[in-house]
């Protein structure tokens, strides 16, 4: 396990990647009641903010413009007043300049924001339906593309679906389990709690003699990236592996045939019974070089 962790940490610390701020609701967990909606399209960022005046009245702010880099933005902040109320006739709002805003992203879901050159405030993507602290983060349908621009234009892809938890009877550790879409090939995903809070490991039985493992971290609430390895069942991952990126195409609820976006697009995937889990998944779980017992 120590040898694998060393390889894993090396991959994480040396893997060069860009940064894509995730679109959606952001907030400061220490200042509930205010928030930010951040969206990027191409190299344009739009920020809308709901905040308050000193007298407590709510106020609407907006800033928009080109990003300075893949992880920073600065622009003019405008305040809007006297607009249309709910169920009222349209009224064109008026705006005034409220100052400047600067945003610096350190991750797809984390960063800081400051106004008028003031002290930066830490903000993060508002996670209200995705658990990034356990293997439950892996639930759903993941579309994964492997390869880089340096592989001569050769890429490969797969879809893997995690639709249930499974707790090992020997270690009491809970994993996310599922299958490669359209097949009966099982996949097992676990949380890596060594150093990085957003690190995970996924393993599948690639063939009768090989395993395939994905060492990854969450780059967003619905995106992952990392390195994959194919190796003999009697050995451990070696070499540089293959870089990959992936995104969640469907949620946990959708793949389990509950009401959720994307439900009507695909046929429900097969849910595997406990006997199959007991007989097949334990073969993977018992690998000391992949998961702790």
C-alpha positions, -999 to 999 in steps of 0.1 A, spaced: 0 0 0 29 24 8 44 19 -26 11 25 -43 5 57 -23 40 70 -33 32 64 -69 -2 80 -65 12 111 -47 38 114 -74 12 114 -101 -10 140 -84 19 164 -76 35 162 -110 4 160 -133 2 193 -152 -33 205 -159 -53 235 -167 -80 249 -145 -116 252 -155 -138 271 -129 -170 252 -125 -202 270 -135 -229 274 -108 -235 287 -73 -205 297 -52 -205 309 -16 -185 316 16 -195 289 41 -188 313 69 -212 339 55 -244 321 47 -271 344 32 -249 359 5 -237 341 -26 -223 343 -61 -232 327 -95 -202 323 -117 -203 311 -153 -176 310 -179 -182 306 -217 -150 305 -237 -128 331 -220 -157 353 -208 -167 352 -171 -200 365 -158 -205 371 -121 -238 378 -105 -239 384 -67 -267 388 -42 -257 408 -12 -271 436 10 -268 473 17 -256 486 51 -293 490 60 -300 453 52 -319 457 19 -309 432 -8 -289 443 -37 -280 428 -71 -245 431 -86 -230 420 -119 -196 419 -135 -186 405 -169 -156 404 -191 -126 384 -204 -106 364 -179 -70 374 -172 -59 338 -172 -74 303 -168 -75 310 -130 -80 348 -126 -105 375 -134 -108 412 -126 -134 437 -138 -159 465 -130 -187 456 -106 -221 472 -113 -250 476 -90 -286 473 -104 -317 489 -89 -353 498 -98 -359 468 -119 -389 446 -125 -406 430 -95 -420 395 -96 -453 393 -117 -449 430 -125 -447 447 -159 -411 449 -172 -391 479 -160 -356 486 -173 -332 487 -143 -307 514 -137 -271 506 -128 -242 524 -111 -206 515 -108 -200 499 -74 -162 495 -78 -141 465 -89 -140 428 -83 -111 403 -85 -114 365 -85 -86 340 -82 -93 303 -87 -71 277 -70 -92 247 -81 -123 241 -102 -144 245 -71 -124 268 -49 -109 303 -50 -111 337 -35 -129 370 -43 -121 406 -33 -138 439 -39 -122 473 -44 -87 459 -36 -99 447 -1 -90 415 17 -97 383 -3 -125 361 9 -124 324 3 -152 310 -17 -162 276 -30 -187 259 -52 -219 253 -33 -221 215 -30 -257 206 -20 -263 173 -38 -228 158 -43 -207 143 -15 -170 148 -22 -158 135 11 -166 98 6 -167 72 -22 -203 84 -28 -188 111 -50 -184 84 -77 -221 76 -79 -235 82 -114 -225 76 -150 -190 88 -159 -178 94 -195 -140 90 -196 -116 99 -224 -80 87 -222 -50 101 -240 -34 135 -246 -23 156 -274 11 139 -272 -3 104 -280 -4 110 -317 -42 116 -319 -50 82 -304 -77 84 -277 -100 58 -261 -131 62 -242 -153 43 -217 -185 48 -197 -186 35 -161 -216 35 -139 -215 34 -101 -250 28 -88 -247 13 -53 -226 12 -21 -209 -19 -10 -194 -24 25 -166 -50 28 -174 -76 55 -137 -78 64 -127 -42 67 -161 -24 71 -149 1 44 -177 13 20 -170 15 -17 -190 26 -47 -197 -3 -71 -211 -7 -106 -201 -18 -141 -187 -7 -174 -218 5 -193 -233 -22 -215 -212 -50 -199 -211 -71 -168 -175 -60 -160 -176 -47 -124 -159 -15 -112 -150 -6 -77 -143 29 -64 -128 40 -31 -118 72 -14 -80 78 -10 -76 95 24 -38 97 24 -30 133 16 -55 148 -9 -90 154 2 -104 150 -33 -84 118 -43 -100 85 -54 -91 52 -69 -112 31 -93 -103 -5 -102 -119 -28 -127 -112 -64 -137 -98 -56 -172 -92 -92 -183 -87 -127 -167 -51 -117 -160 -51 -79 -157 -65 -51 -136 -71 -15 -147 -69 12 -121 -77 49 -123 -59 73 -99 -79 105 -99 -89 136 -82 -121 156 -85 -115 187 -106 -151 198 -101 -184 185 -86 -190 167 -119 -155 163 -134 -124 142 -127 -89 138 -141 -59 116 -134 -39 87 -147 -49 51 -156 -28 19 -156 -33 -16 -170 -12 -42 -152 -9 -78 -143 -29 -91 -114 3 -104 -99 21 -70 -100 15 -33 -93 11 -3 -116 43 10 -131 54 35 -158 38 68 -167 3 55 -173 -23 73 -195 -38 106 -187 -76 109 -187 -104 133 -181 -140 125 -173 -173 141 -165 -205 129 -149 -230 124 -177 -259 112 -154 -265 114 -117 -268 87 -91 -306 91 -91 -308 89 -129 -288 56 -132 -310 41 -104 -341 50 -123 -353 77 -99 -367 111 -111 -336 131 -122 -323 149 -152 -312 125 -179 -335 97 -168 -355 95 -200 -325 95 -223 -311 60 -214 -324 26 -205 -319 19 -168 -287 0 -161 -288 -34 -144 -284 -34 -106 -263 -62 -94 -275 -84 -65 -256 -89 -33 -246 -124 -41 -227 -112 -72 -211 -85 -51 -200 -110 -25 -185 -134 -51 -168 -110 -75 -161 -77 -57 -142 -93 -28 -116 -105 -54 -108 -69 -61 -112 -56 -25 -87 -81 -12 -59 -65 -33 -37 -50 -6 -19 -29 -33 -51 -12 -43 -72 -7 -12 -65 -9 26 -81 -39 43 
